[in-house]
Amino acid sequence: MKKYASSEQTRLTLINAAGELAAEMGFSNVSTRAIAMRAKENIGSIHYHFGGKEQLFEAVVKEVVKRGDTYPVSQAVEPFHNVLDTPAGQSGALRAIVKREITLLFDPDYPPWHSRVVYQLMQQKGRLQDIMTRDLFTPIVDTIESLLKRIDSSLDREETFLIITQMISPIASHADYMAYCLEHLGTDHYSADYLQKMEDMIVQKVELLLGLTSEKFKSTLEE
């Protein structure tokens, strides 16, 4: 059992080292030697545990995907299925999706390299991007697209995707450019109050786009 635990820890150390380097430099610029040095392991351990660098990179991507699987977007929407024909239910489902993205992306229990790896993979076509798209992006986009069409069946594919980016991009950019954002804000982390304001603003904007603007937000616009 002790040997097994040690083996799993070595695997995780290598995944974290490869993830950190890929986040910093991009997958194509990371060598096995650099990974081994960052992990303080020998190069042979990469081949022993993963079979090679490419398989290790795949494990890095799957580690990021696993984070999303802990709370699937479909699970966030589930409580609202019976009330999706009402404005309140629709707004509730939209907020649940936004809250889910913020909660997962800024969870301090996860390594910060996760979001940067996603950013890197978005820039480079290939097998790793295909895995990320299939297992992480597609379930999120399909679920939100289905919800948006339920809210407004007249929306076309381009319109739904534009609204999806309005929901996700502000959250992703706060993760991708975290160092700059935190420096500008003069803090070392996003406060709960700041994240709540982010959630409220995103939800209000999407509600406005879909004609679901809350009375509180309407009064703010009219002032």
Backbone hydrogen bonds, N-H to C=O, Kabsch-Sander energy under -0.5 kcal/mol:
donor,donor_aa,acceptor,acceptor_aa,energy
5,A,1,M,-2.5
6,S,2,K,-2.3
7,S,3,K,-2.3
8,E,4,Y,-2.5
9,Q,5,A,-2.1
10,T,6,S,-2.1
11,R,7,S,-2.2
12,L,8,E,-2.4
13,T,9,Q,-2.5
14,L,10,T,-2.3
15,I,11,R,-2.4
16,N,12,L,-2.6
17,A,13,T,-2.2
18,A,14,L,-2.7
19,G,15,I,-2.7
20,E,16,N,-2.6
21,L,17,A,-2.2
22,A,18,A,-2.6
23,A,19,G,-2.3
24,E,20,E,-1.7
25,M,21,L,-2.8
26,G,22,A,-2.1
29,N,26,G,-1.4
30,V,27,F,-1.6
35,I,31,S,-2.0
36,A,32,T,-2.7
37,M,33,R,-2.4
38,R,34,A,-2.5
39,A,35,I,-2.6
40,K,36,A,-1.1
41,E,36,A,-2.3
45,S,42,N,-1.5
46,I,42,N,-0.5
46,I,43,I,-1.4
47,H,43,I,-1.0
48,Y,44,G,-2.5
49,H,45,S,-2.3
50,F,46,I,-2.1
51,G,46,I,-0.8
51,G,47,H,-0.8
52,G,46,I,-0.7
56,L,52,G,-1.6
57,F,53,K,-2.6
58,E,54,E,-1.9
59,A,55,Q,-1.8
60,V,56,L,-1.9
61,V,57,F,-2.2
62,K,58,E,-2.4
63,E,59,A,-1.7
64,V,60,V,-1.6
65,V,61,V,-2.4
66,K,62,K,-2.3
67,R,63,E,-1.0
68,G,64,V,-1.1
69,D,65,V,-1.8
70,T,66,K,-0.8
70,T,67,R,-0.8
71,Y,68,G,-1.3
75,Q,72,P,-0.7
76,A,72,P,-1.3
77,V,73,V,-1.5
78,E,74,S,-1.4
80,F,77,V,-2.3
81,H,78,E,-1.8
83,V,80,F,-1.7
84,L,81,H,-0.8
86,T,83,V,-1.8
90,Q,86,T,-2.5
91,S,87,P,-2.6
92,G,88,A,-2.3
93,A,89,G,-2.2
94,L,90,Q,-2.2
95,R,91,S,-2.5
96,A,92,G,-2.1
97,I,93,A,-1.8
98,V,94,L,-2.1
99,K,95,R,-3.0
100,R,96,A,-2.1
101,E,97,I,-2.1
102,I,98,V,-2.3
103,T,99,K,-2.9
104,L,100,R,-2.4
105,L,101,E,-2.4
106,F,102,I,-1.9
107,D,104,L,-1.0
110,Y,107,D,-1.9
114,H,111,P,-1.4
116,R,112,P,-0.8
117,V,113,W,-2.2
118,V,114,H,-1.7
119,Y,115,S,-2.0
120,Q,116,R,-2.5
121,L,117,V,-2.5
122,M,118,V,-1.7
123,Q,119,Y,-0.6
123,Q,120,Q,-1.1
124,Q,121,L,-0.9
130,D,126,G,-2.1
131,I,127,R,-2.0
132,M,128,L,-2.2
133,T,129,Q,-3.0
134,R,130,D,-2.7
135,D,131,I,-2.7
136,L,132,M,-2.1
137,F,132,M,-1.9
138,T,133,T,-3.2
140,I,136,L,-1.0
141,V,137,F,-2.9
142,D,138,T,-2.9
143,T,139,P,-1.7
144,I,140,I,-2.4
145,E,141,V,-2.8
146,S,142,D,-2.2
147,L,143,T,-1.9
148,L,144,I,-2.8
149,K,145,E,-2.2
150,R,146,S,-1.6
151,I,147,L,-2.0
152,D,148,L,-2.8
155,L,152,D,-1.6
160,T,156,D,-2.5
161,F,157,R,-2.1
162,L,158,E,-2.2
163,I,159,E,-2.1
164,I,160,T,-2.3
165,T,161,F,-2.3
166,Q,162,L,-1.5
167,M,163,I,-1.4
168,I,164,I,-2.3
169,S,165,T,-2.3
171,I,168,I,-0.6
172,A,168,I,-2.6
173,S,169,S,-2.9
174,H,170,P,-1.2
175,A,171,I,-1.0
176,D,172,A,-3.1
177,Y,173,S,-2.3
178,M,175,A,-1.2
181,C,177,Y,-2.6
182,L,178,M,-3.1
183,E,179,A,-1.9
184,H,180,Y,-2.8
185,L,181,C,-2.2
186,G,182,L,-1.0
187,T,182,L,-2.3
195,L,191,S,-2.4
196,Q,192,A,-2.0
197,K,193,D,-2.1
198,M,194,Y,-2.2
199,E,195,L,-2.3
200,D,196,Q,-2.6
201,M,197,K,-2.6
202,I,198,M,-2.4
203,V,199,E,-2.5
204,Q,200,D,-2.6
205,K,201,M,-2.1
206,V,202,I,-2.3
207,E,203,V,-2.8
208,L,204,Q,-2.1
209,L,205,K,-2.0
210,L,206,V,-1.7
211,G,207,E,-0.5
211,G,208,L,-0.9
212,L,207,E,-3.8
213,T,207,E,-0.6
218,K,214,S,-2.5
219,S,215,E,-2.1
220,T,216,K,-1.4
221,L,217,F,-2.2
222,E,218,K,-1.9
223,E,219,S,-1.1
